[in-house]
Amino acid sequence: MSKTILTCAVTGNLTKPEMTPHLPITPEQIGESCLGAAEAGAAVVHIHVRHPDGKPSMELEHYADTINYIKKKNKEVIINLTTGPGGRFVPNEDEPKNFNPGTTLCHPLKRVEHIAALKPDICSLDLNTMNSGLDVVMNTPTNVRKMAKVIRDAGVMPELEIFDTGDLNLALDLFKDGSLEGPGLWTFVMGVKYGFSMDPRVLTFVSSLLPAGANWAAFGISRAEFPIVAQAWLLGGHVRVGMEDNIYLEKGVLCKSNAELVNKAKGIIHALGGELMSSVEARAKLGLKKA
């Protein structure tokens, strides 16, 4: 079997500092966590940023500081920036068209300003409109197309995050109308309530729907994280772990770093007979420019 690309999502948007004292928050902490994950075997680091109080940020300065910190010490690791923040709607119970605190909805071009400015190797592009806990995440086809144009004009590879089969169908439509170039880099998000379940039959089915030649990965949320590492590898996909998705090394044991999660995933892949790609190998596999 070919080698596997491992992505580490180091801090995310929904994991809160009160959940774990080990969550990276500042650009320096996030940068160090990315470097540690890369040292452990991650070819790609997926990055959200935060304000000093730990709340999610969309500030260009925070992204720039984090990337600069990483590149001073490791120029080869593949940088994948999020464009997810800005899509959450929390309806008011008495007047649902009004929003409650926690709503982050903003203009789609605001969500990709940092992509145009910093031009990372990869950025995520969420295609889901779905229930998320008691809230709603909204990514309309019109808004996704606006974001896709900025990403394409910046020369950045979009990573298509797929939460359900409707998201996959939207991506295929974007290929047809030229908003995106196929066959694409796809990531299936497994174990989110009201999205794909962690049932192995689900991942088997959806991965079979991809265009020929597509690169794909999958990751699981919370207790689904490590089972999905094995499922994705067995089906020929790439994998992702990280404190964005799960903060436990095993039941009841908090991980102390993203590197610990990477090392556990690496152990699973090695036990199954696989091997991880280096950042250099992953760049060649995905057709990214050399560092």
N, C-alpha and C positions, 0 to 999 in steps of 0.2 A: 504494500500500500504506500501511497505517497505520504510525505510528511504533513503535519497538521499545524495550521496557524492558530496560535493561542492569543486572544485579546484579553486584556485586563481592564475592567471598568472600575476606576479606583475610588470614586466617591459618590457619583450620582447626584440625584436631585431630591429623592424622597427619603433616603437614609438620614436620620437625624443624629446630631451629636449626643443627645441624651440616650440613644440606643446603645452606644459604644464609645468608650473613651479613646479608641484607636482610630477614629475616623479622621482622615486628612482634611484640613480646612483651608489653610493659607496657601498661596501659590508655592511657597517653599515646601510645605508639608505634602501637597499634592505632587509637586515635582519629585521629591524624594521617594514618594510612594510609587510613582511611575518608574523611576530608576531602579528601585528594588524589585519591582515586578519584572522589568526587562532583564535584570541580572538573573532572576529565577527562571526565565525562559519565555516570557511574553514577547512576541514579535510586534504587537500593536498595543498601544495604551489609549483607552477611550476616556475623554476628559470632560467633566463638568467643572465649574468653578463656584466658589462661595464667597460671601462677605465675611469679614472677620468674626461676626457673631455666629457663623455657621449656616446662615440661611442661604438658599440658592442665589447665585448672581448671574447676570447676563452682561457684566461690564467687560468691555474690550480690554481694559487695563489688566484685569485679573487673568484673562486668557493669555495675553501677551507675556505677562510676568511668568506665568507657569511654563509656557513653551520655551521662553528664553532660558529659564532655569534648567530645563531638561537638556536643551541643545548644547549648553556649555559643557555638559558631561557625557552626553550620548547623542550623537548626530544620526545614528542609524535607526533607532527605534521609530516605528511608524506612528505618527500622531493622528489620532481620530478625535475630532472635536464634535460635541453634541450640538444639535439645533433644536432639541426637544423643548426646552423651556419656552413658555409663551403660548402654550396650547391648552392650558387647563381652565375649565369653567366650573365654578361652584355656585349653583343656583340658589337664590333666596327661596326659602320654603313657602313664604306667603305670596311672593310675586316672582315666579320662576324666571321671567325675562331679565330680572335684575340679578346682580352678582353679589356674593358674599365674600368676606376675606378668604384668601387662599386662591382666588382667581388670578391667573397670570396672563390671560388672553391679551395679545398685542398684535400689531401689524406684522404680517409674515416677513416683510423685509427687515424688520428689527431683529428677527430671530436668526438672520444670516449675515448681519453686519460684520461680525467677527470673522466669518468665512471669507468674505470679500477682502477684508483688510489683512488677514494673516495667512491665507492660502495654505491650510494644513494639507497633509497627504490625503486624508479621508475626512468626511464628516457624515454623521448620521442624518437620515431623512426619514422621519416618522410618517407613515401613511395611514395611521389608525384614527378613526373617530369611534370612541367606545366608552362604556362605563368603566371607571377606574375608582374602586372603592365606592364612596358615596358621591363622587364627583364625575365629571365628564371630561374626556380629552377630545379636542376638536381639531382635525386637520382636513379641511375641505379640499376637494380636488383643485379648486381655483387657487387656494393658498399654497398647496403643495407645488403646483406648476410655477407660481411666482418664486418660491424658494429654490426650486430645481433650476430655474434659469440663472439665478445668481451663482449657484454652486457650479453650474456648467461653465458660465462665463469666467469664473475664477480658476478653472482648470483643476477643480477638486473632484475626487472620486466620491460619489454618494454611496453610503451604506444604507440599504433599504431595510428599515426595521419593520417586520411583519408580525402583527399580533393575531390576525385572523385571515380567512381566505378572501374576504372582500378587499383587504389591503393588497394581497397578491394580484387580484384582478385589476385594481387601480394602477399598480406598477406596470402591468402589461399594457394597459391603455396609454400610459405615459411613454412607453417604448414606441407604440404605434404612431403617436402624434409627434414624436421627435422631442418631447420634453426631456426625456432621458435616453441614454444610449444603452442598449442591451449587449450581452445577456445579463449584465448586472452583478453587483455584489450584494448578497441577500443575507439577512440575519433574522432567524425565527425566534420570537420571544415566547417561551413556554412557561406555563404554570401561573399566569396572571388570571385571576378570577374574571370570567366573562370574555376571556380570550382563549388561545390554544391551551388545552390541558396538557399535562405531562405524560399522557397515555402514549406509549411507543407507536401505536397505530397512527396517531395524528401526525407525528413528525415524518413517519414513513410516507404517508399520503402527500403532505404538502411539499416535501422535498422532491417528490416525483413529478410535480407540476411545473418545475422550473424550466426555463429555456435551456437548450443544449449549450454546454460550455459555461454555464453560470457558476460562479464561486459562491458558496453558501456556508453559513455557520448557524449554530443554535446556542441558546443559553437558557438556563432555568432560574426562576425566582425562588429565593428562600430555600426550603428543603429540596426543591427540584434541581438545585444547581449542579451537584455532582452526578446524579442519575442522568441528567441531560448531557453532561460531558461524555459519558459512555455511549448514550444513544446516538449522539451526533457523530462520534468517531466511527461507530459500527456502520453507520449509513454513508460514510464517506465525506462527512462535513467537517468544518472547522469548529472551534469551541471558544467560549468566553466564560470567565469567572471574574469576581471582584466584589468589593464592598458596596458597589451600587446595587448589586443583585442579592447579596447574602453576606451576613456578618459572622456566621458560625463556621468553625472548622469541623466540628461534629456536634451532635446533639448536646446543647447546654454549654458548649465551649466556644467562647468568642475568639475569633481570630485576632491576632495582634498586629497583623500587617496584611497587605494585599499579596506580598511575596509568599506568605504561608498558603493562601488559596491557590496561587499559581503552582506552587510545589506539590500540593495535593492533586490538582488536576493533571500535572505532568506525571505523577506517579500512577494515576489511573490509566493514562494513555500508554505509558511504558509497560504497565502490567498487561495491557491488551495487545502488546506487540508493536505499538506505534512509536513515533518520534516527532519532536517538535521542530518546526522550521525556525531558522534564525530570522532576524529582521531583514538581512540582506536577501535571503532566499524568498521571504514573503514579498518583498518589493518586486522581485523578478516574477513571481507567480501572479501577482495582481497587476503587473504592468505599470508600476509606479516608478517615478524617476529615482535615480540613485541619490543617496544622501550626500 
